[in-house]
Amino acid sequence: MKVWGLTGSIGMGKSTAARSFRQLGIPVFDADLAVHRLQAPGGRAVAPIGRAFPGTVTNGVLSREALRNAVLGKPAELKRLERIVHPLVRREQERFLARARGRGESLVVLDIPLLFETRRDLREFDAILVVSAPAAVQRARVLGRGGMTEERLAAIRARQMPDAEKRRRADVVIRTGLSRRHAQAAVKRLVGEHRDA
């Protein structure tokens, strides 16, 4: 089974690329979605986060805003959060891969926003796919989201590897700045090449 890693900085169009893979019948593991499930009421990350960051959990419900305030711009606190969440996400990923192997899938995609930043062993992947768009397009997309500010965008960018470096490390760059249709065609071409191989 081939395992492709899909990554890219905020606002680069990774969700659109992941959706395109799913529409073509390729199973996609969404690391962000796994984090949301783990932090939802009853999720396995809620209690340890509450212990590590007092005031972020009330009656078993995690306040994402309180947690964001507890770690944003604080590298040591962010590392502490990552030590709680990342191993749990890895377990979810391993279960996803085991199920895919059991079904006899020939290809899966692991959608991991901070693939490079978390120093993953790249030997886990048969190929690394990076989504990329011009900085102006990225900025417009992100600032168009509810609740996003220039300050939050700057803080997020500060912890993400520069787009140029991600593109340099990629096996394949999916350009999403032209149009959604152009990006979808690129994904379709990649899947077609895999299926023809």
Buried (B, 14 or more C-beta within 10 A) or exposed (E): EBBBBBBBBBBBBBBBBBBBBEEBEBBBBBBBBBBEBBBEEEBBBBBBBBEBBEEBBEEEBBBEEBBEBBBBEEEEBBEBBBEBBBEBBBEBBEEBBEEBEEEEBEBBBBBBBBBBBEEBEEEEBBBBBBBBBBBEBBBEBBEEEEEBEEEBBEBBBEEBBEBEEBBEEBEBBBBBBEEEEEBBEBBBEBBEEBEEE
